[in-house]
């Protein structure tokens, strides 16, 4: 993704109009953003807006689980998403659906118990051993875990689900649920994401900082894009 700053834009215009005013540059930037030619990516930087918005994945299994939780705990905030969303980015297409439900730490066990009572194939913060022994051989499972505060999520109808910025950071940090995407495949996913989809890098790095991985991810992004 080619990035540039307001200073770069001003320099470009001054190459054609030496006496151009700053207010005119600001207006032109605003106009380009409004027309969808340029997009803000945070940190005072911009890019040519040839990337698409990352698609949201909502399936029937997610809707069923969300409806059950919302009925029993109508005031509980939670984020729900399916690891199959990574098929939009990964070269290796997966058939394993892991529905991840993230909520405040004190509520994880309540959701786990509720889903178990309703005969769902659900795990609460599974260890690597449990994950390898039981989860990877399934076609569809649910994992409940705690939600990092200030995580970048988005509303989709009545549900709250994952953003691309959160997905990439979680992919980098997770060593259990998303472990099959480690190594070269993770580097491919990051490169593909930045080439094809709109990403707010400031939002991504702010969340990475919440997870204590800002500098590592910043360097990983640079290496992947290079």
QUIPEKA-V474359 format. One record per helix or strand of 2 or more residues. SS is the DSSP state (~ for helix, > for strand). FROM is the first residue (numbers start at 1). LEN is the number of residues. If there is no record, write none. Layout:
BEGIN
SS_FROM_LEN / SS_FROM_LEN
END
This chain:
BEGIN
>_3_3 / ~_6_9 / ~_22_14 / >_38_5 / >_45_4 / ~_60_13 / >_78_5 / ~_83_6 / >_97_7 / ~_105_13 / >_122_3 / ~_128_8 / >_140_7 / >_153_4 / >_159_4 / ~_164_10 / ~_179_3 / ~_184_13 / ~_201_10 / ~_214_12
END
